[in-house]
């Protein structure tokens, strides 16, 4: 629940003085036409107001009795009926000036995303000022008209997903290891963009250093503290606030001052919720909280489920303290540059994804998160388990060629294929739980009980792959303990780009394929036999050859499921790379015996495209590798 901001008295020692307010007005486009005298008169009418995280500065529909100028902090702008914010407002920008100057009602709701400081101008003071200086009104309204015209032709920018301030609090009962905080800051520093101005890229602020930033006698809850911390942020790429082990005034301020909270716990330790986690859950939405589980070294993970019970976080991350790559991955999620791998469904054609993955791996691309639909969920799950392309190809051969997992017909009461051998193979290759994977993973299925898309991010890995791959009619649906009936995800989302975008920011590789050109069929509809004729001609080896050469049931079903696959392209962004390798025209969705051929063809194609100058794949690769290596060496302040 958000609280309405109330005017608060601010002492002169903690508020911007007249000269400072004038400099702030100089940076605002809406006031750029003011003379020095007019700017001085306007600055004198401003009052400083501290704002706490979660407080509503203006509410949509209310009368506009005042306008604000942001000194420090960040604010989200939202509209009624829209689930997400439409933009954010930062230091030096005005809030509520349109309704204030036009005399209307608030057109949006503006909420503080962290503690901040704003300058407030009351309508009565502004009217009195205009009465003394009528030229001021003309200058301001001209700027307002220009601003409204620009607003009508430009869409508001989406919120910046990249945080600048990070609070680190303990999860569970163990304290946060200081070496982890230092290593995270060093990693974030290497991930920072080049700075054009002098300043410290990453600063770690603990209780003692925070106290040293404040004037004597100031509390962490004072406007002076908020102003000091926001000044620190403007000088840095990232500020990491390290909370104390207990929930005290400093820990509470660290949480309120942060864009995101990292709840850090030792995976082998006591998973009970700490008071700091409970406080973070009160102040911040789920999307702004991440669980980080530390391990001394890389090993097979079990038991993560106990950490997720009772916690609602955007995502959890496993970090081995002796593995730099894990910290780098966490930093990319924080920075909004984590690379995702998305794979579509399509039966045997999904083996092309093994070849694409091999070529990307050879080019040095490592992925931070993976997910897919149907056969694509099986391939990405294998990659997330750490299987090599050669191992995945061998597993495909064993499951579908040697064991014939999709060739065992059954009495058609629940399905056409006996699912037991298929399930047995999945359980063999996909043991364990999703939450115990070192990489975040998801699979999507179609929920026929709720008529929506299910995104599997926790629970049994083989069950998630099985649900996502439950081709209707061929296999029985997968039934959950809650009674939901799940079938193949390709019915609703065969290329789950949207699901990945909802989980993270940053670039993605999207693996799809060109459906073989089988649009025309030389089949006479009248030649399709009746039931009796079909049975008679099927058992007669001499008459069997006279059956029309029409696609079989499985081919028709698979092509039906692929019918709307092109719709996914509308979800692609400029950061996403779409890889569509050529597929032999004579290869079908059920030609599992040709898996190695398709792996080799797709790998060779991807290698050529990744090396070819000017290709989309080469350009994407260059951008990704540049981001990974930029500013590799820099010091951390702490």
N, C-alpha and C positions, 0 to 999 in steps of 0.2 A: 504494500500500500504506500502511495506517495503522499507527502505532506505539502500543504500550500506554504510557500515562502512568506515569512512575515518580516516587515521592516525591523532592523536591529540597529541600535545605536552603535556607532563605531568611533572609537577615540581617534583624535588627530594623529596619534603615533602609529596607528595601524592602517590608516586610509591614505590613498594617494592625495598629495597636496595639489593646490591649484595649478602650479607649473606642470606637474606630472599629468594632470587631467588634460591640460591644453595639448601636450605632446600626443596623448592618446587620440584626441579629436583630430589631430593633423593626419593621422593614418586612416581615417574613415572617409570613404568615397562620398558618402551622403553629406558630409560637412566640409568637403574640400574647398568649396567656394566661399567659406567664411573668411572675413578679414581677421587679423590678429585681435582687434578690439572685440569683435563679435565672439570670437572663440574664447576670449578671456571672460566675457559676460556669461556665456553659456556654461563654462567650466565651473563658475562660482555657484551655479544652481544645482550642481550634481551632488548626490550623497552616496557614500560607499555602503554596500550591503553585502555581508557574507552570506553565502548560500551553501547548504549542506547537500551531500549526495542524496538523490531521490526527491528533493524538494521541487515543487512545480513553480516555475517563475511566472509563466502566464498560462492560462487555460483557455482552450478553444471555446468561443461563444461569450466569454466575459467581456465587460466593457473595458476599453483601453484607457485607463487613467494615468498610465506611466509608460515610459520606455526605458530600456537598459542598454548599457555598453559593457561588454565582457572585459574585465581586467585579467582574470585568470580562471582556469577551469575549462570544462567542456560541457556542452548542452545538446540534448537530442531534440529534434523537431518531429512531432508525430501528428497525424490526422485521425479523427474518429473514423472507425470502420476499417482502418488499415493496421495489420498486425505488426508491421515493422516501421521503424523511424524512416523518414524520408531524407533527412540530412542532419548534419551536426554543425554547431556554431562554436567557434573558438575565440581566443583572446583577440581584442581589438575590433570585434564585430558587434553590430547593434542587434538587439532583440526587441521585437514588438513595435518597430518604428513605423510600419505601414499603417496598422490600425490606429496607432497613436496620432499620427499626423493627419490621417484622413478622417478621423473622428468615428470610425466604425468599431466593430467588435473583433476580438482576437480570432485570427483565421487558423491558428494551430495551437497545440500545447507544447510548451518548452520545459524540459525537465533536466535538472542537473545530473550529469553522469559522474561527477566527483565533486568534492568540496571546491568552492571557487569564490571569487569576489567580483561583484558587478557595480557599476555606477548607475544610479537611478535618477531619472528626470521626471518630476511630477508635472501633470498638465497645467495646474494652476501656476507653477513657477514658470513654465514655458510661455503661457499666455501673458503673464506679466512682463516677461522678457521681450516678447514680440511687440507688446504695446509700447515699450520704451525704444525698440529698434525695429520698425516695420520692415526694413530691408531684409532682416533675418528670415522672415516667413517666406519671402519670395525665393531666396537662395535655397532654403530647405525644400520647399515644394517642387522646385525645378529638379532637384536631385531625386526627389521621390518619384516624380513622373518618369524619369529616365530609368530608375530601378524597377518600377512596375513594368515598363515596356520590355526590359531585358528578361524579367521573370516570366512574362507571357510567351516568349519565344524559346526559352531554354528550360529543360527539365532540371529539377533540383538534383544535385549530385548525391549519390548514395552515401551512407555513412562510411567513414574510413574504418575498415575492420582491423587495422593494425594498432595495437595498444602502444602507449608510450610509458605508462607507469604500471608496475607489476608489484603486487604484494605477495610475499612468500610467508605462509603460515604453516604450522605443523598440522598434519593429519594423523589421527591416532594419538598414541600416548608418548611416542618418542620425539625428542627435539629434532629440528632440522639440522642436518650436518652442515657446518660452515663450509667445508670444502666444496660441497655441491653448489652453494650459493656463489662462491667465487668462480667456480668453473662455468656456471651458467652465465655470469656476467661477462667472463672472457669470451664465451661463445657468442653471446649477443653482440659484443663489441666487434667481433670479426664479421658479423652479419650486418653491421650498420652501413648505411650509405655514406659516401664521401661528404664531408662537411665543408661548406664554403666559408663558414665563420669559425672562429676559434671557440673551442668548448670541449667538454668532456663527453665522450660518446655514451658511456655507461657508468652510472654511479650507484653504489650500494649504500643505502642509508639504514643504519641500525639505530637503536634507541639513543646511544651516546652521541653519534654524529648528528642525529636529528635535534637533540637538545642543544648542540653547539650552534645550530643554524638560527636559533630563536633569540630574540632580545631577552635580557634577564627578566625573570618573573612572568614570561608569557607561557600560557598553557598550550598543549597540542590542539586544543579545541578553539583557539583564538583565531581571529582573522589574520593576525600577524603570521601565524604558523601556515595557514593556507596560502597566503601571499608568498612566503618564503619558499614553500615546496613547489609552487607553480612557477616561480622564477627559476628554480633549479631545473625544472622540466624543460623550460624554454632553452636552456643552455646545453641540453643533453639529448641524445637519441633515445635512451631508455634510462629510467630511474627504477631501481629495485629496492622496495621497502621491505626490510626484514623485520617481521613482527617478533615480539618477545614470545616466550613459551606460554605465557598466561595472557588472558584477555584483560589488558589494562588500557590506560588512556592512549599510550603510544600504539599498541596493537590495533585499537579501534580506529585511530587516525590513519594508520597505514592501509587498512582495508578501505576506508572511505576515500582515500586519496588515489586509489588504484583504478586503472581501467580493467584489469583482470586480476584474479587471485589464483595463485598456484598453491594447492593444498598438498603438501609434501609429506609422505610417510615412508617408513621402511616396510617393504612388502612382508618381511618375516615377522614384523612386530604386531602389537595390539591394534586392531582396526577400529576400536571404538571412536565415535565422533568426538573431536576436541571442541571446547567452547569457542575457539577461534573459527572453526568451520561452521558452527551454528550461527555465529554472528555474521559471517560472510553470506550465509544463505538468507539471512534476514535482509541484508542490504543490497545484494547483487542478484541479478537474474542467473538462471542456470547457464546460459551461454557465456557468461563472464567468469565462470569458475572451472578449473581443470584440476584433476587429481593426478599427481605425479608419484609413482611408486618406485622406490629406489632398491637396487640389488647390488651387492658387492661386486658381482661378476656375472657374465652371461651364463645362463643355465636354462633347463627346461622349467617353465613356470607352471605352477598349479596353485589353486586356492584364491585367485583374484576375486572370485565371486563374493567372498566375505567382506572385501573392501567396498564393493559397490552396493551392498545391502544398506539401505537407509540413506544413501547419498544420491543426490541428483546433480550431476556435473555435465558439462558440455562433452567431455571426453576424458579418458584416462590414458596415461602414458607410462610405459615401462622404461626405466633408465638404468643401465648398468654403469656404475661409477667408474669402471675401468675402460669404458668404451666411448671414445669421443663422438662416434657417429650417433649415439643415442641422444647426447646433449645437443648435437647439431640439429637433429630431427625435431626435438622439442623447441629449439630456437626458431626453426622455420614455421612451426605451427603458431608460435607467438607472433612472429613477424608477418604472417599471412602469405608465406611463399612455399608452404609444404606442397610437394608434388604428389598427385594422386594417379592411380592406374584404374581405368574403368574398362570392363570387358562385357561384351554383349553375349546373348545366347544364340544358338544356331546349330545344335547337335555336333556332328563330326567336323563341321567347318570351324568350330572353336579351336581346333588344334592349330590353326593359323596363328593364334595368339601366343603360342609357345615360341614360334619362330620370331615374332615381333619382339617378344620379351628378351629373347637371346640377343638380338641385334642391339637393343637398347642397353642391355647389360654390358655388352662389349664396348659400347660407346661411352660408358662411364655413368649412365643415368641410374640413380638409386631412388626408390620410391618411399614415400612416407606413409601412405595409406592406400589400401586397395579395396575394390569392391566390384561386384558384377551381378549379372542375371543368368540364371539357368547354367548352361555349360560354361559361360564366362565366370560365374561365381566359383565353379569347381577349379578353373584354371588359376584365378587370382588367389583362392584359398591355398592352393598348392604353393604358389610363389610366396605367400605370406608365411607359410610354414618353413620357408627356406629351401624348398626343393629346387634343384637345378633344372634347366630346360631338358637335359638328357634324362634326368630321373622322371620328369613329368611325362615325357614321350614314352618311356618304358612302362609307366603305370597305365597310360592310355591303352597301350597294346595289351597288357595283361588283363585289364578290366573288360575291354570291349571286343578284343579279338580272341585271346586265349580263353577267357571265361565267358565270353558271349553274353555279357550282362544285360544287353538290350535285345537279345534274340530269343529268349525263352518265352514262347507263347503260353498262355494259360486259358482256362475256361473264362469267357468274357463276362464274369459277374461283377467284378470291381474294376477290371482293367484288361487290356489285351496282353500285357506282358507280366510275367511273374516278377514281382519286385524284390523278392527275397534275396536273390543273388546280387542284384544291383545294390541293395541296402548293405549287404555283407561287405561288398567291395568298398563302398563309401566309408563305412565304419572302420575298415582296415587302414585306409589312406588318410582319413581325416579325423583322427582321434583328438580328444581334448576339447576345451571350451574356447570360444572366440575371444573372451576377455583375457585369456592367458597367452595370446599371441603377442610377440614383440612388436608387431605392426598393427595399428588399427585396421579393422576389416569389417565389411558389411556385405550382406547378400539380400536381394529383394525377391519377394514372392507375392503372388496375388491372393488376397484373402477373400474367399468366396462366402465367408460368413458375414463379414463386415463390408464387403464390396469396396475395398480399398487396397492400397499397397502396404505390405508389411516389410519393414527394414530390420533385418536380423543383425544385431550388434553385440549380443551376449548369448550365452547358452551353448549347447552342443554344436560344434562346428559341422559335423557330418549331417546333423538334422537340418541346419540352415541350408547347406548345399542341396540336400534331398528335397526340402520344401521348394527351393528356388528352381529345381530341375524337374518338378512333378508335371510332366507333359500330360495334359488332360487326355483321358481315354487310354493312352498308352500305359500310364502308370497310375496307381491309385493316389488320391490326394494325401498330403501329409496332415495328420490331425494333431493339434497341440493339446496339452493338458487342460487348457481353458476351453476346449471344444471348437476352436477355429479350424476351418477347412482351408488348407493352403495348396495352391497349384502354381505352375510355372509363372515366374515373374514377367515373362515376355508378353503376357496378355495385356498388361498395363504399362510396362516400362522395360523394353528390351535392352535399352542402352541407358543405364541409370545415371546420367550426368546430373540431373536435377538433385538426386539424392546426395551425390558427392558435394555439390555446391552448398547444400544446406548444412553439411557437416564441417566444411572447411573452406577457407579462401586459398587462392593460389592456383598455379597451373595444373593441368591434368593431361595425361595421355589417354585418348579414347580409342579403343580397339573395336573396329567394326569390320565388315567385309562386304564385298559386292556379291549380291545374290546371283547365282548362275542364271544365264539367260535361257530360261525354259518357259518363256511366255506363250509359245505356240505349240499345240499338240495335234498331231495328225491322227485324230481319233474320231470315229463316227459314233455319235451318242447312241444311235439305234443298235450298234453292235455290242454294247455292254449287255452281257447275258443276265437272265433271271437267276434266282437262287438255284432252282433245279438244274438248269442248263449249266450253270457255273460248276456245281458239284460234279455233274456227269463228265464235263470236259476236263475238269481238274484231275480226276482219278484216271482218265484215259490218256496215257502218254502220247497217243497219236493225235488226239483232239486238242491236247493242251496248247500246241503251237498255234492253233487258230484263234486263241483268245486275243482280244484287242490289246495293243501295246500302250495301255493307259497307265498313268502313275498309280501306285498303290496307295492304300489307306494312310500309311505313315508319312509318305511324301506329301500327300494332300494336306494332312494335318499340320505338318511342319511349315509348309508354305503358307497356310492360313494364319499361323501364329506370327509369321514374319511380315504379314501384309502391311502393317502400319509402322514399320521400323524406321522409315525416313523422317518421322516426326521429331526424332531426338535432336536434329540439327539446330532447331530453334533455341535449344538450351546451351549451345556452344558459346563460349566467350573468346575474346581475342587471345587469352592466355592458354586456351586449350588446343591441343594438337590432335587432329583426327587422322588415324592411320587406317587405310582401307586397302589391304593387299589384294592383288588379283587372285581369283580362285578359278581353277580349271572348269570350263563350261560343262564338262561331263561328270563333275563330282557333285554328289547329293549330300543332304543333311545326315544320311545314315551310312556313308562310306567310311566307317571307322578304320577299315583295313588300309586306307590310304593316308593315315595320320602322318607318318614320317615324311611322305612326299610333300604334304602341305606344309609341314614345319620347315622343311628345307626351302621350299619355294618362297614362303613369306619372309624367312630370315634373309635370303639373298636379296629380295626386293627391298627390304628395309635397310640393309647395309648400303645398297646403292643410293637410296634416297637420302640417307643420313650423311653420305659423303658428297653428294652432288651439290655444287655451288648454286645458290639461288633457290633451292627447293624449300618448301615450307617446313619440312622436317629438319633440314640443316639449319635454317634460321632459328627455329624453336630451340634446337639443341644448343646453338651458340649462346642464345639468351640465357638458358638455364645454367650452362656451365660458367658463364660470366658471373651470374648471381652467386654461384657457389664459391667462386674464388676471389671475388672482389674484397678488398681490404682485409687480406688474410692475416696481417700482423698489426696489432695495435695494443696498447696497454689498457688495463682496467683500473678505474679509480675505486678505491674502497677503503 
